[in-house]
Amino acid sequence: LDFFKILFTPGLVVYILFYIYFICINKDRLFTWWDEFSHWGTIVKNMFYFNSYGTNPETIVAFRGYPPFTAIFEYFAQKIVNSYSEGRIIIAMNLLYISMVLPIFRNIEWKKDLSKLLIYVPIIFILPLCMYSSFYTTIYVDAMLGIFMAYILYIYFTMEEGMVKYISICLALISLPLIKAAGAGLAIFVLIIILIDIIYQYKKFKDDKKIFHKKLLFLVIYIICFVIGKYSWDIHLLFTNTTEAWDTDNLSIANIVSLVTGNGAEYQYTVIKNFIKQFFLEPISINIGELTNFTILLIFILYSAYTAYLVRKKQGDIVYRRYMLANIILIICYAIYMISLLVLYLFTYSEYEAVNLASYSRYSYIFLVGMYAYNTLIILENFSGIKKDKTNFVILIVVLFSVLPINTIIDLSVRSKASLQNSITIRNEYSKIQKYKSILEENDMIYYISCGSNGYDYHISRYELVPNELVATDGWSLGTQRYEGDIWTKNISVEDLKTNFINSNITYVYIFEADSVFKEMYSELFKSEENIKNETMYKVELTEDDLKLVEVY
């Protein structure tokens, strides 16, 4: 009996139960989100088929310089059973999250802390959903960045001194910059907080300098671990002649000075106005109503203050001041983070993406979910149980559920099968291209055409054909613009298109959707308009003086 008590700890049982739940809701789920096809799912599929990073020139990856931490984790989840499954990839990400919050259960005992366990489990489950409602059904990594940041701070401030603590922080600091480029910035913020906390405690250790020196030594080790994580990938990119994830050529002091002095591009000032408006004025729908990013930040500031108050009540003034100081620095770091995000929009994004603040909510929530998760874990750490700590329990529940999307909980419970089936239904709309995989050879190059599309179907089809390469170098939508502001359509002559097909070694052309404009302009490639069909593959046939597209079947 004692053996089973030692083995089946509350933490292990919670992990197993979550694992079973994730299998139930995600085992057969398919990717449906844009960036899962443009990168996060595509990179794993390429790693599985080519057994190499996306930096391998043979892989079919658009963003070769993206750090690979989550992709490696998901890759091994496939290799364990040597088969590829999108559902298994999603489950791998689910388990990575649970692994990062599992330390909260380390001091829980079955008989003594059962009430705590019943509170911890639902709170841990709903925690990331407050900012990322699709957290459990996608493999986007943005929320995971914030969770890793929260994990490091939580371990640093709560875990007893020892090798488990030091190794946990070291591994997380190696991993954080390898999740995404923004992870390096979050790791630096964390190291700054640890440094200031050590300096703040100097008086406490003035009678025992060995402890102070030991803390400084481990800080140096933490910094070394971060450097290893950050520059190991940079060195790999250098040796493989791969460009970094972000093109920062335009991010220079000269360009910043030009912007500040009023000599920047006109669209950049529009970006600044849009960014400020988005932060302070544009409401976001959450459970309690419409709130702006700024209002949400103020709520989190109050939440952080309550965390510090609770720590003071439980552990005294000295520990309280440390937590209060850490939260103040976190808020300052958040301001720096948001300014950095604005700078990236101004100097590294295309004009279209910058003006429209592409993926703003995902990026702006990264730091907020980190702050939120860290403070919630600290509150749980100081939670004495429902009977002993009713006030804390009520406040925690109110705060968590006030920002919880109820529909998401329903989708993950009573509507989970319908949600899963919906992902399959969406993908079936783009699945016909798969029937042509049997005729494709290793070196075949397929050109993709979809008139009036924004590219969603292109990225899905490109993903589906891996390890064969699908391209749209002249644009997937060809001909004259279909609507005002149509940035996706490229007007190219028939002769130029033929030349490009030949020069690019295009062997097949797949038409997902052709409209009347396309048929009128490019019918000679097919002999007549009647031969142009949707969701159909055409073979490129070359003669001495011409090029024709012939339907495969």
N, C-alpha and C positions, 0 to 999 in steps of 0.2 A: 504493500500500500504506500509506504514512504517513497519507494522508487517511482511510482506513478505520480505522486504529488510533486516530486522533484522534476520529473520529465514533463508532465503536462501542466506547466505553469499557466496562469491566466493569460499571459502574453502569447504563448504558443497556441492555446485554444482559440483565442481571438483571431490570430493569424490564419488558422485553419478554417475557421468559420467564414472569415472574409474571402478566403480563397474559394471555398465552395460557392459562396454567393456570386463572386465575380464570374465563375464558370457558368453559372446558371443564366446570368444576364448578358454575357459577352462571348460565349463559346463560338457561336455561329455569326456573330456580328461582322459587318463589313465596313470598310472605311467609306465615309461620305463627305468629309470636310476637305475643303480646297487644298490646304497645305499638307494634308496627308498624302495627296497625290503629287503635289509639286515638289515635296521633299521628304517629310518624316516617314511616310510609308514606303516611298520609292527607294530611299537609301537602304532600308532594311531588306527589301526584296532583292536589290542589287547585291548587297553583302551576302545574302543567302545563296544566290546563283553563282556569283563570281568568287566567293570566299575571300574578299578583300575589301578595303575601305573604298569609299566613293572617290578617292583620289586616283584610283586605278583608271587609266584612260579608256579601258574597255567597258567600264560601267556606264550605265545610261542615267547619269545624275546631273542635274542642272547646277546645284550649289555644292560643288565639291569641297569647298573650304569650311563647311559647317562642322563644328566639333561633334564627335561621334558617341558620347557617353551613353545616352539612352538607346541609340541604335545598336551599340555593342550588346547592351543588356537584352534587348529584344532579339537580336541575332542569336544569342546563345539559347534563348527560349525556343527558337525554331530548331536549332541544331541538336538539342537534347533528344528530340524524337525524329530528327532529320526529315521534317516536312514543313511546308510553309502554310501558315494560317493567320489571317488577319485578326481573328478573334483572339488567338493566343498572344499576339503582339499587344493588343489592348489589355489583356489580362496581366501581361508582364508589367505594363506601366501601372496598373492598379496595385500590384504587389510591391512595386518599388515605393509607392506612396506609403502603403501600410508599414513597410520596413522602416521608413523614416520617422514615423510617429510611434512605433512600437515601444521605444524606451519609456514612454509614459506609464507603461504597465509593469515596469521592473520591480516596483515595491508593493505591488498588489498581492494580497494573500486571499485564498478562497473564502475562508470563513470570516476573517476579520474585515475584509474590504469588498464584500459582495455588492453593497449599495454603490460604492465608487465605480465598480466595474460596469454596473448597469447604466451609469451616467456617462462614463468615458466612451463606451462603444458608439452610441448614437452621435455624440458630439464630434468624435474623431471622424465619423462617416460624413457628417454634413459640413465639416469645416471648410474644405476646398470649394464646395458647391456655392458658397455665398458669393464668390467672385466669378467662378467658372462653372456655370450650370451644366456643361457637357463634360466635366472633368473625367468621369468614369467611363465615358463612351468614345473618347478620342485619344490620340497619342500626341497631342500638342504638348510642348514642354514648358510653356510659359509659367504655368502654376507651379510646376516642379522646381523651378528656380527659386521661387519664394519659399517653398517648403524646405528646400535644402538650407536656405539662409536661416529660417526659423529653427531648423534642427541644430545647426551649429551653435546658435546663441542659447538655445534651450539646454543642450548638453554642457556648454561652458558654464552656465550659471547655476545649474541644478545638480549635476552628477558629481559624486564624491571623487576627490583626487585619486588618480591611479591610471594604469596603462590603458584600461578600457576607455576611459574618457579621452586620453591623449590620442590614442589610435583612431577613435571615432571622429574626432575633430580633424585629424590629419587626412583621413580618407575622404571626408566630406569636402575639405578644401582642395584636394586634388581633383575631385569629381566636378565641383561647381563650375569652374571655367570650361570644363569639357562638355557641359550640357548645351550651352549656347554662348555666343560671344558676350552677351550681357551678364553672364555668370561671373566673369572676371571682375566686373565692377561691383557686383554684390559681395564677392569674396573680399575685395578691398575694404568695403564698408564694414564688414564683419571684423576684419583685422584691426581696423581703426577703433571700433568699439572695445575690443579686447585690450588693445594697447592703453586706451584711456582708463579702462577699468583697473588695469594693473597699476598705472600711475596713481590713480585715486586711492588705491589700497596701500600706498607706500608707507604711510604713517602707521598703519596696522602692523606692518612687518618690520618696523624700525628696530625692534629688539631681536629680531631673528632674520637677518639679512639673507640667510640661506634660502628661505622660502621665497623671498622676493626675487632672488637671482634665479631660482628654479623656474618661477613663472616667466621671467624674461627669456630664459633659455628655451622654454616651450613655445613662447611667442615667436622666437627666431625659427624654431622648427616648423611652426605653422606657416610662416611666411615662405620657408623653403618648399613646403608641400604645395602651397599655392603656385609658386614659380614652376615647380615640376609639372603640375597639371596644365598650366597656361602655356609654357614654352615647349613642352613635349610635343604638343600638337603643332605649334608654330614651326618647330624644327622639322617635323614630318612634312608639313606643307612646303617648306624650303627644299627639302631633298626630293620631293616629288614634283617640284616646279608647279605647285598649285596656288592659285590666288586665294587670299583670305576671304572669309564670308562677307565682310563689308568692304566696299570700295571707298576708301577714305582719301582718295587723291584730292578731292575738292575741299577736304577739311584741313584748312591751313590758316595760319595767322593772318596772311594777306587777305584771304577771302572773308574772314570774320571782320577784319577792320573795314573792308569795303562795305559789308552789310551794315555795320554800326554807323558808318559815316554817310549812309544813304545811297551808296553806289551798288547795292546788291541787285539781283534780278527781281523784277516786279513781283513774280509769284512768291518769292521768299517772304515778302512782307504780308502777303495774303496768308501764308502758312502761319506766321506769328499770330495774326489776328484770329485765325481759325483755332489755333492751339489754345490761346487764352480763353476764347469763347467756349471751347469744348470743356476746359477745366472748371471754369467758374459758373457758366450759365446753362450749358446743355444738360438737361436732366437724363438720368438713367433709371430705368424701371427696375425696382426691387420690390420685395414683398410689402414694405410699409408705404410705398408710393414712389413718387418721382424725386430723385435726389441727384444733385450734381456731384462731380468728383470732389470738389472742395468740401461740400457738406459731409460726404462720406469720410473724408480725411478728418474733419472736426469730430465726428463720431468716434473714430479710431483713437483720436487724441484723448478723448474722455475715457475710452475703454482702457487705454494705456495707463492713464492716471489711476483708474480703479485697480488695475493690476498692481501698481506700486503701493496703493493704499492697503490692499489685501496682504501683500508681502510684509508691509510694516506691522500689520496686526498680528501676523503669524510668526515673523522672524526678527522683528525689531528694527530700530532706526538705521543701523549700519548697512544691513542688507537692503533695506528700503531705498536708501540713497543710491546704492549701486544700480538697482533696477530703474529708478527714476532717471538717473543719468543716462543709462543705456537707451531708454525710450526717447529722451530729448535728442540724443545723437541720431537715433533712427529717424526722427522727424526731419532733422536737418539733412540727413543723407537722402531722404525721400525728395526733398526740394532739389538737391543736387542731381538726383536721378532724373527727375522730370525735366530739368533744364538740359541735361545731357540728351534726353529723348528728343527734345525740340531741336537741338543742334544736329542730331542725326537726320531728322526730317529735312532740315534746311540744306544739308551738304552731302548726304549720301543716298537719298531717295530720288527717284524720278520726279519730275514736276507733277505728273498726274497723281502719284502715290502720296507725295508730300502735301499737296493742296487738299487732298481728301483724307489726310491723316490715316493712312492705311493701317489697319489693325490697332488703332489707338487704344481701345478698351483693353485688349489683351496685354499690351505692353505696359499700360499705366497701372494695371492691376497686379503686376508681378510683385512690386514692392509692398503694395497694400496687403496682399494675401500673406506675404512674409511677416509683416508686422502683426497682422491679425492672428496668424497661426502661432507665432512666438508667444504673444500675450495670452492666448487661450491655453496653451500648454503650461504656462506659468501658473495660471489660475487653477488648472486641474491639479498641478503639482501641490498646490496649497489648499486643495479642497479636502475637508475633513469628513465628508459624508453628508447625506441629506438631512439626517436628524441633527447633527452637530452644527451644520452650516447652511441653514435654510435660506438665509438672505443671499449668500453667495450663489447658491444653487438657482434661485429665482432670477437674479440678475444675469447670470450666465445663459440661462435658457431664453430669456427675453431678448438679449443681444443677438444670440445665434439665430433664433427663429425670425427676428425682425428683418434680416437680410437674406433669408432663405427662400429660393424660388420653389413654391409649393408644387407647381406643375412638374418640376424636375424630380422631386421625391416620388410623385405618382408614376412618372415614366420609369423610374428605377425600381418600382415595386409592382403595383397592380397592372401597370401598362407596359411592363418590361418586355413581354413577348411581342406586343404590338410595335414597340420601339425597335426591337431587333428586326422584325419583319419589314419595317419601313426602310431600314438600311439596305436590306436585300432588294426590295422593290426599286429603290432609287438606282442601285447599281445595275439592275436588269435592263434599265433604259439605255445603258451604254455597253452592254455585254456582247452584242452581235459581232464585234470585231474579233472576238476570241476564236470564232469558228475558222478564221483564216490562219491561225497560228501553225496549223499542220502543214501548210504549203511553204512556210517561210524557212529560209536557210539562215545560217549564222550571220552571213555578211549582208543580208538584205537590208535595204534602207527604205522606209515607208514614209511618204509625205501625206500629211493630214489636212483635210479641207472641211471646214464647218462655217458656213456663211452666217454672218451676223452674230456669231458666238462671242462670249467674253472669255472663253478659254477653259471653262470648267470641264467641258466634255473632252477637250484636247488633253488635259492633264490626266484625266481618268484613263483615256485610251492609251496614252503613253505609258502609264503605269501597267495597264493590262498586258501590253506586248513585251514587257521585259522578259527575257534578255534581248529581244530584238529592238532596234531603235526606230522610234517614230519621231519625225521632225516636222517643223513648220517654219523653216528659215525665212521664207518670204511672207509669212503670216498665214494663219489658218483660214481667215476670211479674205477672199480675193475679189477684186473689182472696185467699183466706186463705193463710197461710204453709204451705209444703209440708213444712218440717222445722224442728226447733229451731235457732234462730240464723239463720233465713232473712232476710237483710237486703235481698234483692233484690225480694221480692214486695210489692206495694202493694194493699191491700184498698180498692177504690173501687166505689161503686154503679154500676149500669147508667146511671141518669139522669145522674150526675155525669160519667161517661165520655162520654156523648153530648154533654153541654154542653162538655166540654173539646175534643172533636173539632171541634165547630162553632167555638168561640172560637179554636182553633189553626189553622183552615183545613185540616184533614186531608182529603185527597181520596181516599186509599187506605189500606187496612190490610193488612199482610202478616203472616200467621201462620206462624211457623217450626215451632212445636210447641205444640199445645193439649192439655191433659190433661182428665181428667174433672171436676176442680174448676172449671176455666175454662168448660167446656161447660155445666155445670149452672148457673153463675152468670150467664153472658152469652149464653145460647142465643137469647134474644129479639131480639138484634141481628141474628141470622142466620135468623130465623123458626123454625128448629129445630136441634137438636144435629147432625142428619145432614148439615147444610150446612157444618159446621165441619171443615175439612180442614187437614192440615199442609202446609207449604211451598206455600201458596196465597195469591194476592193477591185482595183484595176492594175493590170500589169503594164509596165512601161516597155513598149516595143520600139526598138530603134531600127531604122533603115539607113541607107547611105545618105539620104537627104531629108529625112523627116523623123518625127517622133509621134507615136499614137498611144492612146490609153485603151486597153482592151479589157473588158469585164472578165474576171476570173471565173466566177460561177455564182 
